Amino acid sequence: MKKELPTISSRLAHRVMSFLLPLLLFCLTGYAKYSYPDSTLRTAAIEVQGRVMDVEAQIALPGVNVFVKDTQQGTITDSEGYFSISVPNENSVLVFSFIGYITQEIIVDGKSTINVSLSGDVQNLDEVVVIAYGTTKKTSLTASVSAMEGKEIEALPITNISNGMGGRLSGLIVKQGRGEPGRDEADIFVRGISTTGNTQPLIVVDGIPRRGFNEINPNAIESLTVLKDAAAVAPYGVAGANGVILVTTKSGKSGAPTLSYNGYVGFQNPVVLPE
């Protein structure tokens, strides 16, 4: 019996070690996993740069918001449309958003250069109305804003803009009291006569207040907007008490030069000739 004791002890020690060794490895693995729960923490950041362009006009878009999805890390494009941003890892998603354009999401996928072309969101543009120094949704306005496109003005055989606004903009009263060439402009009233003294609306051309706009070539107008009631008083105060007329002129466009001609001939006859 004394000779068999060492054999029994060695077998017992072997069984204990075979049980403790896997348990020790399991504990060490769990500790390592707990110490580094996310493998992305050990992944080096990636520097991504590129350029954002308009898909149709092929021009650079400055001021585009570029940010990492689900984070507050972001930047904007410069005047030439270029951007540079650091992302956590190759699986990060970059979001490109700009007013009037469809938002895009692009996976970095290990790329260091990403060039993006944004498409215009026509539906969103139709639902935004420019009022003075900001924008608002059409659903927030009732009859306090009415607009006229430049194409409608170009089709009118007029030399003074005021003569072509009557009957085409709601809430606008146009009164032409004389037909002398060069002085045949009309008086404009928004919602009637609202104040004493000067009853003419405030004229703002490309953001600059003016006394009138009859000197402007009708073919050079991009759009014409009439602000009434609170839509005029809120941004312009007392100056907008008689309403506000916003005139936006056409700006230059990239591409080949174009030439257009529009001509018409008219005759004016006096109704009554004095003796």
Steps between C-alpha positions, in 0.01 A plus 500: 500500500783738574636456145163601337457833687730700271308373197163611643640844595643559152169409338312736731743782430466441126118524522517816709736668254287397203204675666682810623690575179191559277341699782808720523504557123128588506556757774792658317300523176204659679726754670656599168157540341378707793807722485449566126126472437509672162764415246441831321665681788829353389440593131692801372297797372482559125542841338248543218501786253314578179280746312124557475354605163160570346409201284334708226693828487832336597589789729650487848262524796637703793352468848385137468465324838722191525477297821547147632164329545371462857772734630553873545825493305477697177622779275390709199638540149709805414439751219627249243292211635791316665479337843720302738377297799636234735279190544533236776536195273445366150139402577398859578222663297534858370183707456492786246211746539427839343189717470319427175691176434432133575699374800750221427656240730826335390695224679870582528605137436867583551509770231701816569345703213125533444352726231125559519245638252176629655170518314250781548190424705230674294218394731658661805573821311135531400394490863733780615417868461764771538381787720741786565798364695387137535278221369178339611283209389201559277280323753574782746366762260148558369442802277769719654754420225449494123766457236555545128770329298729680258370294207153652548646852500705438185185402308333838569540784244588763760785736577398572861464210742214662690278492189520121480426414863130583504272196515789257535579531871234461767447793737669744262323808361657674200381843386640663186398866495694626198622374166782743427797312350771465760261588783233234456592303814215386722436559869507179706299431815522183708171416675377851417618818674626403846669819623491874453764690307709266287279203410741324265648161602864456586704390197800273569718404201756226568488583872543877454203734570415734211242766421380320188577227252360633171854567374582130510476306175210252538708236319763522776262393779525147639203518737269750665344440843241708684494483882180604672372536855722344767732348239609856413486667843683223690837530318482867390305666781337837430665515157284205392169647618386549138632162392833395353590405143813287467669501159773249419697564183668238287863408567769368271522130420795286402524367147504632147359851443147524362325777308125555500280762337145603586331784316151639455329803347198684638297810427324734742217727404341768718141435600396865473674779310440845652388775266 
